[in-house]
Amino acid sequence: MKKNKREIPKEFLPSKHRDVGSTLYGFAGQNTLLSHVPKGNKAVILLSSMHHAEAVDEPTGKPEIIEFYNKTKGGVDEIDKKCSIYTTSRRTRRWPMVVFYRILDISTINSHLLYDIHHDKTTERGIFVKELARSLVLPQMKRRALNERLPQNLSDLSDIEEDSENDDELTSHSARSFADDILIEKRLEQLFSISELKALSDEGDKHEHIEDKYVGPLTSENTAFHLKSITDSWGISPKVNLAVSDNAAYIKKAISQELGWKHFGCAAHTINLIVQEATEKSVLIKSVIDRVKILHDRKNRRNSRCRQASIAILGATSLPNLTPEDWLLYNETCKALKCFEEASKYLSGEKYLTASQLLIIVKGITRVLKMILTSDSSDYHYLPTKCDFVRALLDLTNSRFENIENSNTIGIATFLDPRFKLQPFTSAKQATLRDSIIKLVAQEINREGSCENIAVSTKSSLDPTSIFYDWDAREAVPQSVESPTAQAIIEIDKYLNEKLFSRNNLPLSWWKQNQAIFPHLAKLVRKKCNVLCTSVSCKRLFSQTGYIISQRRTRLGVRKVKQLTFLNGNKKYIKLE
């Protein structure tokens, strides 16, 4: 207690006449006042309603009240610390409001602890407080939005209006595949973007930008929470086939472990990591590349090192401090990275890529690297350092795409692509994949309920005196309808016997023309062929709006940046009069 309180007796105040270690007790009802002298001319004064005797702790020689205070003061300090970080308190001269703010802060801390214990996970308290506040005000926001006299700008701020037309369009389809990514701005706010691919258009792969959200700290729990809230708000969480993101550990954990969805790392980002890791392993090549680096190499963006090499070679006279051996090594590095640059450009193209082409790309990269290592042609005569670099690229490609052929999701998408079918797979995988497709098609046939083994007989209605009696009697013989598996095998074999579609053509245009011939496979295409292999759409969206965010950072708030990003991603659907 502060010693300037008028109610404290003078005998309890510090005095040079009091002995060190002495203690005075004062009792009044259920309260005990203590004054202890730890050293000369100093007194510690405590007031307790829990202690009612002159008890002393024998090991330390201090009063029990002081020992109890020392054990529990840490919790008080911790509460004060947490309240200072996120507090509801405001400046006021009304003491009831001061008490109310304090009770509100402590209640928030206690509810956060109970929430984490109940959900078996750790949530950032700032996020919890924000969501708690939103859940408390959302019912009132909905009621207020029904007020016809409410200004339009307030209705927009409520952020609870829904576009029923878009919602019906999204929820009318049976399967979803997502790409998501994170944009980190200098003001330390993280923008979470999610896009959707739907294989429904014969003009190309149709993808839509769904939503952006500022997610705060980049943790797996936080990312999973916001990703689930977005998909739940659109009513499509049960329909997610696959989620694609970069290879960051926190987002992989959020998708695979926290949400339990199938996850695939962005293929373009994986290729970029392969080139970066192989370059880091070769000290000589890395030193040469660093000296001729003329493009901004962003590690979290698409690979640009092959482009750097090409531009540097074309303008060789303007780059000093390179020996002929350095140029030879750099030229060979450029040749080795050509297949990665081609793959990176293809993956980042304007037409959005589905996973059916990924196996072709990976096998093509592997074939080129093996050809470089085994070829005796003068065009591919490499230095020993270069051969080690190519081996590193090959090993990293095999390790990072190790299980791509065994992926059932990518395998089905590749099989249903009329440009490839079973061609990219080994003989063993072809048989396994064919059996899987047969089971899926048989399930589709069973759902239609058109495959029951029934016998049809009309003998009782035949007229022996009719001139068509002999022919009608043959037709009246009972015939069994084929089993679902047999029908599936016939449809799949007929599909495999079709000529391969050209690689440069759109596979959905082929399915539009042939869906009547292969009705059950066409249904699988709608469910399984919208699988993504990159998150380029989100990266491209961030590039489109990056200039606005960078140049107008001091003028744009979080809400306006979110709206601008959404408009950039869906501007093709906006009709301007």
C-alpha positions as CSV (number, residue, x, y, z in Angstrom):
1,M,0.0,0.0,0.0
2,K,1.0,3.6,-0.5
3,K,2.2,5.2,2.7
4,N,0.4,8.5,2.2
5,K,-3.0,7.0,3.2
6,R,-4.6,8.9,6.1
7,E,-6.0,5.7,7.6
8,I,-2.6,4.1,8.3
9,P,-1.5,4.6,11.9
10,K,1.8,6.5,12.4
11,E,3.3,3.5,14.2
12,F,3.1,1.5,11.0
13,L,5.0,4.1,8.9
14,P,8.8,3.9,8.3
15,S,10.9,5.1,11.3
16,K,14.6,4.9,12.1
17,H,13.7,3.9,15.6
18,R,12.2,0.5,14.5
19,D,14.3,-2.6,14.5
20,V,15.2,-4.4,11.3
21,G,13.1,-7.5,10.8
22,S,10.4,-6.3,13.2
23,T,6.7,-6.6,12.3
24,L,3.5,-4.8,13.5
25,Y,0.0,-6.3,13.0
26,G,-3.3,-4.5,13.1
27,F,-6.6,-6.3,13.1
28,A,-10.0,-4.9,12.2
29,G,-12.8,-7.4,11.5
30,Q,-11.8,-9.6,8.6
31,N,-8.9,-7.4,7.6
32,T,-5.2,-7.5,8.7
33,L,-2.8,-4.7,8.3
34,L,0.9,-5.5,8.4
35,S,4.0,-3.3,8.6
36,H,7.4,-5.1,8.1
37,V,10.9,-3.6,8.3
38,P,13.2,-5.4,5.8
39,K,16.0,-2.9,6.4
40,G,16.7,0.4,8.2
41,N,14.3,3.3,7.7
42,K,12.0,1.3,5.4
43,A,8.7,-0.4,6.0
44,V,6.6,-2.6,3.7
45,I,2.8,-2.2,4.4
46,L,0.3,-4.8,3.2
47,L,-3.4,-5.2,3.7
48,S,-5.0,-8.7,3.6
49,S,-8.4,-10.2,4.0
50,M,-7.2,-13.8,3.9
51,H,-4.8,-13.9,6.8
52,H,-6.0,-13.4,10.4
53,A,-3.0,-14.4,12.6
54,E,0.6,-13.3,13.3
55,A,2.1,-16.2,11.3
56,V,5.8,-16.2,10.3
57,D,7.5,-18.3,7.7
58,E,10.2,-20.1,9.6
59,P,12.8,-20.7,6.7
60,T,12.8,-17.1,5.7
61,G,11.7,-15.4,8.9
62,K,9.3,-13.2,7.0
63,P,5.6,-12.9,7.7
64,E,3.3,-15.3,5.9
65,I,1.4,-12.4,4.3
66,I,4.6,-11.3,2.5
67,E,5.5,-14.8,1.3
68,F,2.0,-15.2,-0.1
69,Y,2.2,-11.9,-1.9
70,N,5.5,-12.8,-3.5
71,K,4.1,-16.1,-4.8
72,T,1.0,-14.6,-6.4
73,K,2.2,-11.2,-7.6
74,G,3.5,-12.7,-10.9
75,G,-0.1,-13.5,-12.0
76,V,-1.1,-9.9,-11.2
77,D,1.8,-8.5,-13.2
78,E,1.0,-10.9,-16.1
79,I,-2.6,-9.8,-16.2
80,D,-1.4,-6.1,-16.2
81,K,1.0,-6.9,-19.1
82,K,-1.7,-8.6,-21.2
83,C,-4.2,-5.8,-20.5
84,S,-1.6,-3.2,-21.7
85,I,-1.2,-5.0,-25.1
86,Y,-5.0,-5.4,-26.0
87,T,-7.2,-3.3,-23.8
88,T,-10.7,-1.9,-24.0
89,S,-9.9,0.9,-21.5
90,R,-10.4,4.5,-22.4
91,R,-9.6,7.7,-20.6
92,T,-12.4,8.7,-18.3
93,R,-13.1,10.5,-15.0
94,R,-16.0,8.2,-14.1
95,W,-14.7,5.6,-11.7
96,P,-17.5,3.1,-12.5
97,M,-16.3,3.1,-16.1
98,V,-12.7,2.4,-14.9
99,V,-13.9,-0.6,-13.0
100,F,-16.0,-1.8,-16.0
101,Y,-13.1,-1.5,-18.4
102,R,-10.9,-3.5,-16.0
103,I,-13.6,-6.2,-15.7
104,L,-14.0,-6.4,-19.5
105,D,-10.2,-6.8,-20.0
106,I,-10.0,-9.6,-17.4
107,S,-13.1,-11.3,-18.9
108,T,-11.5,-11.2,-22.4
109,I,-8.3,-12.8,-21.1
110,N,-10.2,-15.5,-19.2
111,S,-12.4,-16.3,-22.2
112,H,-9.4,-16.6,-24.5
113,L,-7.8,-19.1,-22.2
114,L,-11.0,-21.2,-22.0
115,Y,-11.3,-21.0,-25.8
116,D,-7.8,-22.4,-26.4
117,I,-8.3,-25.2,-23.9
118,H,-11.7,-26.1,-25.4
119,H,-10.4,-26.2,-29.0
120,D,-7.0,-27.8,-28.3
121,K,-5.1,-25.1,-30.2
122,T,-3.5,-21.7,-29.7
123,T,-5.0,-18.6,-31.2
124,E,-3.5,-15.2,-31.3
125,R,-5.3,-13.1,-28.6
126,G,-5.6,-10.1,-31.0
127,I,-7.4,-12.3,-33.5
128,F,-9.6,-13.8,-30.8
129,V,-10.6,-10.4,-29.5
130,K,-11.4,-9.2,-33.1
131,E,-13.5,-12.2,-33.9
132,L,-15.2,-12.0,-30.5
133,A,-16.2,-8.4,-31.0
134,R,-17.5,-9.2,-34.5
135,S,-19.6,-12.1,-33.2
136,L,-21.1,-9.9,-30.6
137,V,-22.0,-7.0,-33.0
138,L,-23.0,-9.1,-36.0
139,P,-26.6,-9.8,-34.9
140,Q,-27.1,-6.0,-34.5
141,M,-25.5,-5.3,-37.8
142,K,-27.9,-7.7,-39.5
143,R,-30.9,-6.1,-37.8
144,R,-29.7,-2.6,-38.7
145,A,-29.1,-3.6,-42.4
146,L,-32.8,-4.3,-42.7
147,N,-33.5,-0.6,-42.0
148,E,-34.6,0.8,-45.4
149,R,-33.5,4.3,-44.4
150,L,-29.9,3.3,-43.6
151,P,-27.5,5.1,-45.9
152,Q,-25.9,3.0,-48.6
153,N,-22.3,3.6,-47.4
154,L,-23.2,2.2,-43.9
155,S,-24.7,-0.9,-45.6
156,D,-21.5,-1.4,-47.4
157,L,-19.5,-1.0,-44.2
158,S,-21.6,-3.7,-42.5
159,D,-20.0,-6.2,-45.0
160,I,-22.9,-8.6,-44.5
161,E,-24.8,-8.2,-47.8
162,E,-24.6,-11.3,-50.1
163,D,-24.8,-11.6,-53.8
164,S,-27.3,-14.4,-54.2
165,E,-26.7,-14.8,-57.9
166,N,-23.0,-15.5,-57.5
167,D,-23.7,-17.7,-54.5
168,D,-26.1,-19.8,-56.5
169,E,-23.6,-20.1,-59.4
170,L,-20.8,-21.3,-57.1
171,T,-22.8,-23.7,-55.0
172,S,-24.4,-25.3,-58.1
173,H,-21.3,-27.2,-58.9
174,S,-20.1,-30.4,-57.3
175,A,-16.3,-29.9,-56.9
176,R,-13.9,-27.1,-56.2
177,S,-10.1,-26.6,-56.5
178,F,-8.4,-23.7,-54.9
179,A,-5.3,-21.7,-55.2
180,D,-4.3,-19.4,-52.4
181,D,-1.3,-17.2,-51.6
182,I,-0.1,-14.5,-49.3
183,L,1.0,-11.0,-50.1
184,I,3.1,-9.3,-47.4
185,E,3.3,-5.5,-47.6
186,K,5.8,-3.3,-45.9
187,R,3.3,-2.2,-43.3
188,L,3.3,-5.8,-42.0
189,E,-0.2,-6.6,-43.0
190,Q,-0.7,-10.0,-44.8
191,L,-3.3,-10.2,-47.6
192,F,-4.7,-13.7,-48.1
193,S,-6.1,-14.4,-51.5
194,I,-8.1,-17.3,-52.7
195,S,-9.2,-18.2,-56.3
196,E,-11.3,-21.0,-57.7
197,L,-11.0,-23.1,-60.9
198,K,-14.1,-24.7,-62.5
199,A,-13.7,-26.9,-65.5
200,L,-16.9,-25.8,-67.1
201,S,-16.0,-23.7,-70.2
202,D,-14.9,-25.0,-73.6
203,E,-13.1,-21.7,-74.1
204,G,-10.5,-22.5,-71.6
205,D,-10.2,-23.1,-67.9
206,K,-12.6,-20.9,-66.0
207,H,-11.2,-19.4,-62.8
208,E,-12.7,-16.9,-60.5
209,H,-11.2,-14.7,-57.7
210,I,-13.3,-15.4,-54.6
211,E,-12.1,-13.3,-51.8
212,D,-9.2,-11.5,-50.1
213,K,-8.7,-11.2,-46.4
214,Y,-6.1,-9.6,-44.1
215,V,-5.1,-12.5,-41.8
216,G,-2.6,-11.0,-39.4
217,P,0.3,-13.2,-38.2
218,L,1.3,-15.9,-40.6
219,T,0.6,-19.0,-38.4
220,S,-0.9,-22.3,-39.5
221,E,-3.8,-21.9,-37.1
222,N,-4.6,-18.4,-38.1
223,T,-4.4,-19.2,-41.8
224,A,-6.6,-22.3,-41.4
225,F,-9.2,-20.3,-39.5
226,H,-9.5,-17.6,-42.1
227,L,-9.4,-20.1,-45.0
228,K,-12.2,-22.1,-43.4
229,S,-14.3,-19.0,-42.7
230,I,-14.0,-18.0,-46.4
231,T,-15.1,-21.3,-47.8
232,D,-17.9,-21.6,-45.2
233,S,-19.2,-18.2,-46.1
234,W,-19.5,-19.4,-49.7
235,G,-21.0,-22.7,-48.6
236,I,-18.4,-24.8,-50.5
237,S,-16.2,-26.4,-47.8
238,P,-17.6,-29.9,-48.4
239,K,-16.8,-29.6,-52.1
240,V,-13.1,-28.9,-52.0
241,N,-11.1,-31.3,-54.1
242,L,-7.6,-29.9,-53.7
243,A,-5.9,-26.8,-52.3
244,V,-2.8,-25.4,-54.0
245,S,-0.4,-23.0,-52.3
246,D,3.3,-22.3,-52.2
247,N,5.6,-24.6,-50.2
248,A,5.8,-22.6,-47.0
249,A,5.6,-24.8,-43.9
250,Y,2.8,-22.9,-42.1
251,I,0.4,-22.9,-45.0
252,K,1.0,-26.6,-45.8
253,K,0.3,-27.4,-42.2
254,A,-2.8,-25.3,-42.2
255,I,-4.3,-27.0,-45.2
256,S,-3.2,-30.6,-44.6
257,Q,-3.3,-30.9,-40.8
258,E,-5.6,-28.2,-39.6
259,L,-8.3,-28.4,-42.3
260,G,-7.7,-32.0,-43.5
261,W,-7.8,-31.0,-47.2
262,K,-5.6,-32.5,-50.0
263,H,-2.7,-30.1,-50.5
264,F,-0.4,-29.7,-53.5
265,G,2.6,-27.3,-53.5
266,C,2.6,-24.7,-56.4
267,A,4.5,-26.3,-59.2
268,A,6.0,-23.0,-60.4
269,H,7.2,-22.3,-56.9
270,T,8.7,-25.8,-56.6
271,I,10.6,-25.3,-59.9
272,N,11.9,-22.0,-58.6
273,L,13.2,-23.7,-55.4
274,I,14.9,-26.5,-57.4
275,V,16.9,-23.9,-59.4
276,Q,17.8,-21.9,-56.2
277,E,18.9,-24.9,-54.2
278,A,21.0,-26.3,-57.1
279,T,22.6,-22.8,-57.6
280,E,23.4,-22.5,-53.9
281,K,25.2,-25.9,-53.9
282,S,27.6,-24.8,-56.7
283,V,29.9,-22.1,-55.3
284,L,31.5,-21.3,-58.7
285,I,28.3,-21.0,-60.6
286,K,26.7,-18.9,-57.8
287,S,29.6,-16.5,-57.9
288,V,29.4,-16.1,-61.7
289,I,25.6,-15.6,-61.6
290,D,25.9,-13.0,-58.8
291,R,28.3,-11.0,-60.9
292,V,26.1,-10.8,-64.0
293,K,22.8,-10.4,-62.2
294,I,20.9,-7.7,-64.1
295,L,17.3,-8.6,-63.2
296,H,15.7,-8.3,-59.8
297,D,15.6,-11.9,-58.5
298,R,12.8,-12.3,-56.0
299,K,13.0,-15.6,-54.2
300,N,9.3,-15.8,-53.5
301,R,8.4,-15.2,-57.2
302,R,8.9,-17.1,-60.4
303,N,12.3,-18.1,-61.7
304,S,14.1,-15.4,-63.7
305,R,17.7,-16.7,-63.6
306,C,17.6,-18.2,-67.1
307,R,16.3,-14.9,-68.4
308,Q,19.2,-13.2,-66.6
309,A,21.6,-15.5,-68.4
310,S,20.2,-14.9,-71.8
311,I,20.2,-11.1,-71.5
312,A,23.7,-11.2,-70.1
313,I,25.0,-13.2,-73.0
314,L,23.4,-11.0,-75.6
315,G,25.0,-7.9,-74.0
316,A,28.3,-9.5,-73.0
317,T,30.5,-6.6,-74.0
318,S,28.9,-4.4,-71.3
319,L,29.6,-6.7,-68.4
320,P,33.2,-6.5,-67.1
321,N,35.3,-8.6,-64.7
322,L,34.4,-12.0,-66.4
323,T,37.0,-14.3,-67.8
324,P,36.4,-16.4,-71.0
325,E,36.1,-19.4,-68.7
326,D,33.4,-17.6,-66.7
327,W,31.4,-16.9,-69.9
328,L,31.7,-20.5,-71.0
329,L,30.4,-21.7,-67.7
330,Y,27.6,-19.1,-67.7
331,N,26.6,-20.1,-71.3
332,E,26.4,-23.7,-70.2
333,T,24.3,-22.8,-67.2
334,C,21.9,-21.0,-69.4
335,K,21.5,-24.1,-71.6
336,A,20.9,-26.3,-68.6
337,L,18.2,-23.9,-67.2
338,K,16.4,-23.5,-70.5
339,C,14.0,-26.4,-69.7
340,F,13.2,-24.8,-66.3
341,E,12.6,-21.4,-67.9
342,E,10.3,-22.9,-70.5
343,A,8.4,-24.7,-67.8
344,S,8.2,-21.5,-65.7
345,K,6.8,-19.5,-68.6
346,Y,4.3,-22.2,-69.5
347,L,3.1,-22.5,-65.9
348,S,2.8,-18.7,-65.6
349,G,1.0,-18.3,-68.9
350,E,-2.3,-16.5,-69.2
351,K,-4.3,-19.7,-69.8
352,Y,-4.7,-21.2,-66.4
353,L,-3.0,-24.6,-66.1
354,T,-4.7,-27.7,-64.7
355,A,-2.8,-30.6,-63.1
356,S,-3.2,-32.9,-66.1
357,Q,-0.2,-31.3,-67.8
358,L,2.1,-31.3,-64.8
359,L,3.3,-34.9,-65.2
360,I,4.2,-34.1,-68.9
361,I,6.2,-31.1,-67.8
362,V,8.1,-32.9,-65.0
363,K,9.0,-35.9,-67.2
364,G,10.1,-33.5,-70.0
365,I,12.5,-31.7,-67.6
366,T,13.9,-35.0,-66.4
367,R,14.4,-36.2,-70.0
368,V,16.3,-33.0,-70.9
369,L,18.5,-33.2,-67.9
370,K,19.3,-36.9,-68.5
371,M,20.1,-36.1,-72.2
372,I,22.5,-33.4,-71.2
373,L,24.4,-35.8,-68.9
374,T,24.6,-38.7,-71.4
375,S,24.9,-36.8,-74.7
376,D,28.2,-36.8,-76.6
377,S,27.1,-34.0,-78.9
378,S,29.2,-30.9,-79.2
379,D,26.2,-28.8,-78.4
380,Y,26.1,-30.4,-74.9
381,H,29.7,-30.8,-74.1
382,Y,29.9,-29.5,-70.5
383,L,32.6,-28.8,-68.0
384,P,32.8,-31.0,-64.9
385,T,31.4,-28.2,-62.8
386,K,28.4,-27.9,-65.1
387,C,27.8,-31.7,-65.0
388,D,27.6,-31.5,-61.2
389,F,25.2,-28.7,-61.4
390,V,22.9,-30.7,-63.8
391,R,23.1,-33.7,-61.6
392,A,22.0,-31.5,-58.7
393,L,19.1,-30.2,-60.7
394,L,18.1,-33.8,-61.7
395,D,18.3,-35.0,-58.1
396,L,16.3,-32.1,-56.7
397,T,13.6,-32.6,-59.5
398,N,13.3,-36.3,-58.7
399,S,13.1,-35.6,-54.9
400,R,10.6,-32.8,-55.0
401,F,8.3,-34.5,-57.6
402,E,9.0,-37.9,-56.3
403,N,5.4,-39.0,-55.8
404,I,3.7,-37.1,-58.6
405,E,3.0,-40.2,-60.7
406,N,1.5,-42.0,-57.7
407,S,-0.9,-39.2,-56.9
408,N,-4.4,-40.5,-57.6
409,T,-5.8,-37.0,-58.0
410,I,-3.3,-35.9,-60.6
411,G,-3.5,-39.3,-62.3
412,I,-7.2,-39.2,-62.8
413,A,-7.0,-35.6,-64.1
414,T,-4.3,-36.7,-66.6
415,F,-6.3,-39.8,-67.7
416,L,-9.4,-37.7,-68.4
417,D,-7.4,-35.3,-70.5
418,P,-8.0,-36.5,-74.1
419,R,-4.5,-35.1,-75.1
420,F,-2.7,-37.6,-72.8
421,K,-4.9,-40.4,-71.4
422,L,-2.5,-43.2,-70.2
423,Q,0.5,-42.2,-72.3
424,P,2.6,-40.4,-69.6
425,F,2.4,-43.4,-67.1
426,T,4.4,-46.5,-66.7
427,S,2.8,-49.9,-67.5
428,A,2.2,-50.8,-63.9
429,K,0.6,-47.4,-63.2
430,Q,-1.5,-47.6,-66.3
431,A,-3.2,-50.8,-65.0
432,T,-3.7,-49.4,-61.5
433,L,-5.1,-46.1,-62.8
434,R,-7.4,-47.9,-65.3
435,D,-8.9,-50.0,-62.4
436,S,-9.5,-46.8,-60.4
437,I,-11.3,-45.1,-63.3
438,I,-13.5,-48.3,-63.8
439,K,-14.6,-48.1,-60.2
440,L,-15.4,-44.4,-60.4
441,V,-17.4,-44.9,-63.6
442,A,-19.3,-47.9,-62.1
443,Q,-20.2,-45.8,-59.1
444,E,-21.6,-43.1,-61.5
445,I,-23.7,-45.7,-63.3
446,N,-25.0,-47.1,-60.0
447,R,-26.1,-43.7,-59.0
448,E,-28.3,-43.4,-62.1
449,G,-30.1,-46.7,-61.0
450,S,-30.2,-47.9,-64.6
451,C,-28.2,-51.0,-64.2
452,E,-30.4,-53.4,-62.4
453,N,-30.5,-56.9,-63.8
454,I,-34.1,-57.2,-65.0
455,A,-35.8,-59.7,-67.3
456,V,-38.3,-58.5,-69.9
457,S,-40.9,-60.9,-71.2
458,T,-44.0,-60.3,-73.3
459,K,-44.9,-63.9,-74.4
460,S,-48.4,-63.6,-72.8
461,S,-49.3,-60.9,-75.2
462,L,-48.1,-62.6,-78.4
463,D,-50.6,-63.6,-81.0
464,P,-49.7,-66.9,-82.8
465,T,-51.9,-66.0,-85.7
466,S,-49.9,-62.8,-86.4
467,I,-47.5,-62.9,-89.4
468,F,-44.8,-61.3,-87.1
469,Y,-45.2,-64.0,-84.4
470,D,-41.8,-65.6,-85.1
471,W,-39.9,-62.3,-84.9
472,D,-41.8,-61.0,-81.8
473,A,-41.1,-64.3,-80.0
474,R,-37.3,-63.8,-80.5
475,E,-37.6,-60.3,-79.0
476,A,-39.5,-61.6,-76.1
477,V,-36.6,-63.8,-74.9
478,P,-35.4,-62.4,-71.4
479,Q,-32.2,-60.4,-71.7
480,S,-30.1,-59.3,-68.8
481,V,-28.7,-55.8,-68.7
482,E,-24.9,-55.6,-68.3
483,S,-23.4,-55.0,-64.9
484,P,-22.1,-51.5,-64.0
485,T,-18.5,-52.7,-64.1
486,A,-19.0,-54.2,-67.6
487,Q,-20.5,-51.0,-68.9
488,A,-17.7,-49.0,-67.3
489,I,-15.1,-51.1,-69.0
490,I,-16.8,-50.8,-72.4
491,E,-17.0,-46.9,-72.1
492,I,-13.4,-46.6,-70.9
493,D,-12.0,-48.9,-73.6
494,K,-13.9,-46.9,-76.2
495,Y,-12.4,-43.7,-74.8
496,L,-8.9,-45.1,-74.9
497,N,-9.3,-46.2,-78.5
498,E,-10.1,-42.7,-79.6
499,K,-7.2,-40.8,-81.3
500,L,-5.2,-38.4,-79.0
501,F,-6.3,-34.8,-79.1
502,S,-3.7,-32.2,-80.2
503,R,-1.7,-30.8,-77.3
504,N,-2.4,-27.2,-78.4
505,N,-6.1,-27.7,-78.4
506,L,-8.5,-27.2,-75.4
507,P,-9.5,-30.5,-73.8
508,L,-12.9,-29.2,-72.7
509,S,-13.9,-28.5,-76.3
510,W,-13.3,-32.2,-77.0
511,W,-15.5,-33.2,-74.1
512,K,-18.2,-30.8,-75.2
513,Q,-18.4,-32.6,-78.6
514,N,-18.1,-36.1,-77.1
515,Q,-20.0,-35.9,-73.8
516,A,-23.0,-37.7,-75.3
517,I,-20.7,-40.6,-76.4
518,F,-19.0,-40.9,-73.0
519,P,-21.7,-39.6,-70.6
520,H,-20.3,-41.1,-67.4
521,L,-16.7,-40.1,-68.1
522,A,-18.0,-36.6,-68.8
523,K,-19.5,-36.4,-65.3
524,L,-16.1,-37.4,-63.9
525,V,-14.5,-34.6,-65.9
526,R,-16.7,-32.0,-64.2
527,K,-15.7,-33.3,-60.8
528,K,-12.0,-34.2,-61.2
529,C,-10.6,-32.1,-64.0
530,N,-10.6,-28.8,-62.2
531,V,-7.5,-29.6,-60.2
532,L,-4.9,-26.8,-60.1
533,C,-1.1,-27.2,-60.0
534,T,-0.1,-23.6,-59.4
535,S,-1.2,-20.6,-57.5
536,V,-0.2,-18.2,-60.3
537,S,-3.6,-16.6,-60.5
538,C,-3.1,-15.2,-57.0
539,K,0.4,-14.1,-57.8
540,R,-0.8,-12.4,-61.0
541,L,-3.6,-10.7,-59.0
542,F,-1.1,-9.3,-56.5
543,S,1.0,-8.0,-59.4
544,Q,-2.0,-6.2,-60.9
545,T,-2.9,-4.4,-57.7
546,G,0.7,-4.1,-56.3
547,Y,1.2,-0.7,-58.0
548,I,-2.0,0.7,-56.5
549,I,-1.0,-0.5,-53.0
550,S,2.6,0.7,-53.3
551,Q,1.8,4.2,-54.7
552,R,-1.2,4.9,-52.5
553,R,-0.2,3.2,-49.3
554,T,-0.7,6.2,-47.1
555,R,-4.1,6.9,-48.6
556,L,-5.7,3.4,-48.8
557,G,-7.0,1.6,-45.8
558,V,-7.3,-2.2,-45.4
559,R,-11.0,-2.2,-46.5
560,K,-10.3,-0.3,-49.7
561,V,-7.3,-2.4,-50.7
562,K,-9.4,-5.5,-50.2
563,Q,-12.1,-4.1,-52.5
564,L,-9.6,-3.0,-55.1
565,T,-8.0,-6.5,-55.2
566,F,-11.4,-8.1,-55.5
567,L,-12.3,-5.8,-58.4
568,N,-9.1,-6.5,-60.2
569,G,-9.6,-10.2,-59.9
570,N,-13.2,-10.1,-61.2
571,K,-13.2,-7.1,-63.6
572,K,-14.1,-9.3,-66.6
573,Y,-17.5,-9.8,-65.0
574,I,-18.1,-6.0,-64.5
575,K,-20.1,-4.3,-67.2
576,L,-19.5,-0.6,-67.4
577,E,-22.2,1.5,-69.1
